Amino acid sequence: MGRKIIQIADSTQLVSIPRKWALKHELKKGDELEVSEEGNRLILSTGKVSERGAVDVAIQQLDRDSIMYFVRSLYKNGYDEIIIRFKQPVCENFRRDKQERVTEVIAQEVGRLNGVEIFSLKEDHCVIKSISEDTIKGFDTMLRRIFLLTSEAISDMIEGYEKGDPSLLETIQQKHDVITKFVVYCQRILNKVGYPDYRKTALMYHILEVIDTVMDLIKYNARELLQQKIKGSKEAVTICKYILKSFNMYHDLYYKFSLDKAYQINKNRYEILKLIDENEKEIPKKEYSILKNMEQVLEYILNLTSSRMSLEY
């Protein structure tokens, strides 16, 4: 839409904003707008949090994991109040082959979410409400924490694998939960507020989602190692350490971008793939699933590298 420039005195020029947009964002006299310059464009933003209001949903015949992911998805979407209704008081836990109470599953998931609490928990419904304001201010600090914790978790999993140390492997689940808590809160902020450079919001959301998936794979490995009581072979552990190196290289690339660093990450990837191929016969079969998960981590790092390139240009 076109807007004519109004000249005020010699040095001031005014442009009106669309009335519909102003009403939508509840703008009034005296409010401030953020103005950013990008080439021949000026971008206006309110800096206000997008109010998502309440959502009222019913769930039927969902298992434990599906309920947890469903609650998490509503949280990430930015709703300030979530009402969940259910007819069946119990649900299936497929991994442990037992039934659990739906209310306990919901309470467990809400406990992992930042800034919301359960206000009402009945036999047939649950009410979850936001108790804090979601702002972009702490986003960058939280993102740095996500990178550091993920690197530490991968390192601890590999050390536990190498030493056959169950006490170290048992800490991975808690580390996973902390990282997931930070990740989904950052995604909630992106949905409600957006990234300062709005064009990068979707890319940032994707990067967070991939890191969360990487941590899922590390969690699965820790569970498998504990269950099978596996002590890692020298060859497999060496490969895992190279993959950790790749993640740390990506961490460095994210904050100090250069095309040469992207080149080095991909070079390291092919060296690891070659190492896997050369040592395939030396690695015990019981360790294959561990190595396959780590190989997936390697591919996700490639995905992350591509996304970081997109952020730069």
N, C-alpha and C positions, 0 to 999 in steps of 0.2 A: 504494500500500500504506500502511496506517496504522501509526503508531508511537506508543506511549504515552510521555509525558514522565515522567522520573524526577527527583524533587526531592532534591537533595543540599544539606544545610544550608539557609540562608535565601536565598542569592543564586545558587546554581548549579543549572541544570537540564540533564539529559542525555537524549539520544535515541540509540537504537542504530541502526547502519547495517546494511543487508542483508548477511548472511554471504556470499552468492553474489557480490555486487558486490565485497566486500573481497577475496575469494579471486581473483577475476578480475584485480584490479589489484595483487595481491601486497602488500596492506597488512598491516603488523605493528605491534606495540606500539611506540609512540614516533614513528611516522610522522605527518607533518602533512598536513592537508587544507586546501585553500583554501575559504573560506566567503564567498559574496557574497549580499547581500540585495537582492531585487527585489520591492518591494511586500509581499504576504503570503507570499512564497516565499523559502526559503533554498536556494541552489544549492551543492552540494559538488562539488569537483573535486580530482583527485590532483596535478595539475601535472606528472605523469609523461608521458614520451613513449610513444605507442602503438607497441608492437613489431609490425612487420608480418612479420618473419622473412624467409624466402627464397621466391622464385618461380622455377620452372623451366619455360621455354616453348620451343616449337619454331616456327620461322618458315619458310615455304615460299613461293616465288614472289612475294616482296615487292620492290618497287622501292626505290631509295635513300631517297627522301623518306619512304615508308611505314615503312621500318626505323627511320629517325631519330625519327619521331613515336612509334613503338611503344616504343622504348627510353625516350624522354622520358616517355611516359605511365606506364610502370612506375616510373620514378624519382619522378614526382609523386605516385603512389599511396603512396609511403613505404616501399617494400621496402628492407631492409638488405642483401640479397644477391639479385642478379639473374643467373640462368643462362640464356643464350640459345643454342639449338642450331639448326644449319642444315645442309642437305645440299648446297646449291649454293654454291660459293665466291664467285660473282660475282652482281651484281644490276644492273638497268637504271637508268641516270640519264637520265630522259626529257628533262629540260631541256637537257642537253648532248649528247644522242643518243649515249651511249657506255655501256660497262659499267664497273663499279667493284667492287673486292673488298669483300665483306661485312665483313670484319674491319676494313678501313680506314674504312668508313662508321660502324661501331659506335664505333671509337676516336675518330673526329672528334666524334661526338655526346657521348660521355662526357667529352671535353675541355671541353665547354661546360657541364657539370653540376657544381654545387658540392658538395663533401663526399663524392664517390665516386671510385673509381679502378678501373682494370682490373687484376685479380689474375691472370688467366689468359686468354691469347688463342691459341686453336688454330685449325686449318683447319676444324673442324666445330662449335666451340662457344666461348663467351666467358663469363667469370665477372666480374661487377662487384660490388664491395663498398663499403659505407659506411665512411669512415675518420674521421668526426667525429660528434659528437652534435648532433642537430637541436633547437634551442630557439627559443622565441618572442622571446627577449630582443632580438635585432637586427632583428626584423620591421619595426618602424616606421621605423627608420633606412633600411633597404633600400627600403621603399616610397617614402620621400621621394626617394631616389636614382633610383628608377624614373621618377617624375614629372619630375624635372629632366633626366635623360638623354633621355627621350622628347621633351620640349620642345626640347632642343638638337638632336636628330636631325631633327625636323620643320623647324626653323629652317635647319639646314645643307642639307637637301634643297632647300628653297625658294631659298636663296641660290645653290646650285649650279645650279638650274633657271634662275634669273634671269640669272646671269652666263654660263651655259654652261660651267661650271667642272668638268671631269672629275675633277680631283684631290680636290675637295670631295665630289663624289658618290660617289667610290670609298670614302670613309670610312664611308658609311652601313651597309654590310654588317657591318663590325666593331661599330659602335654597336648595330645590331640584335642581334647575338650577345650582347653584354654585357647588354643589357636583358632578353633572353630568359633568360639565365642567372639573373638576379635574380628574374624573374617565376616561373620554374618552381621555384626554391628556396623562394620564399614560399609557393607552392601546396603544395609538399611539407610544409612546416611546418604549414600549415593542416590537411592530411590526417592528419599524425602527432600534432600537439599540439592544434590547434584555436585559434581566436581567443579572446582573454581573455573576451569576451562570446560564448559559444558560439552564440547565436542568429544572430550576424552572420557566422559562418564561411562559409556558402554565398555570401552576398553579396560578401564580400571575395574569395573565389575567383573569382567571376564578374567583378568589377571588374578583377582581374589578367588574366584571360583576354581581356577586351575590349581592354585596353591592349596586350597582346601582338599581337592582331589588327591594331590600328592601326599598330603598328610593322612588321608584315608588309606592309601597304599602302604604307608609306613606303619600305620596301626594294624592293618591286616597281617603284615609281615611279623610284627611283634607277637600277635596272637598265635600265628602258626609256629613260630619258634618256641613259644612257651608250651604249646600243646604237644609238639613233636619232640621237644627237648633236644633241639639241634644245636650243635657247636659247629661254627662255620669252617669250611675248608679254606685253605690259604688262597686258592685261586678265586673263589667266590667273594671272599671278604675284600680282596684287592680290587675287584671290579666294582664292588659297592662303594669303596672309598673314592674311586675315580668319579663315580656318579655324584657323590657328595661334593667333590671338587667342582663338578659342572654346575651344581646348584649355587655354590658360593661364587662362582664366576658370573652367574646370572645376577646374583645379588649386587655384585660390584658393577655390572653393566647397567642395572636399573638406575643406580644413583650417579654413576659416572659414565654416561653413554659414549661409546665410540664404535664405529663399524669394525675396527680391528678386534675389539673384544667380542663382538658377535661372531666374527670369523674364528677366533680362538675357541669359542664355545662349540661351534659346529665341528671344528677340527678334533677337539677332544671327544666329541660324540662318536665320530667315526673310528677313532682309536679304541674307544671302549667297545664298540660293536665288533671290531676286529679281534679284540681280546676275548670277548665272549665266544666267538667262533673258534678261536684257536684253543681255548680251554674247555670246550664243551664236553669232551670225553673224560677230562680230569675231575669234573665237578660231580659229586654224588647226586643220584636222581632225586633223593629226598630234599635237595636244596633247589631244585628246578623252579618251584613255585615262588620261592623267595627272589631268585634272580629274575624271573619273568616280571614280577611286580616292580623290581628296580629298573628293569629295562623300560617299562612303561613310564616310570619317573623321568627317565632320560628323554623320552619322546615329549613328555609334557614340558620339559625345560626348553625344548625346541619351540614349542607352541608359545611359551612365555617370551622367548627371545623375539619371535615374530611380532608379538603384541607390543613389546617395548619399542621395536623399530617404528611401529605405527604411531606410538605416542610422540616420537621425536619429530615426525615430519607431517 
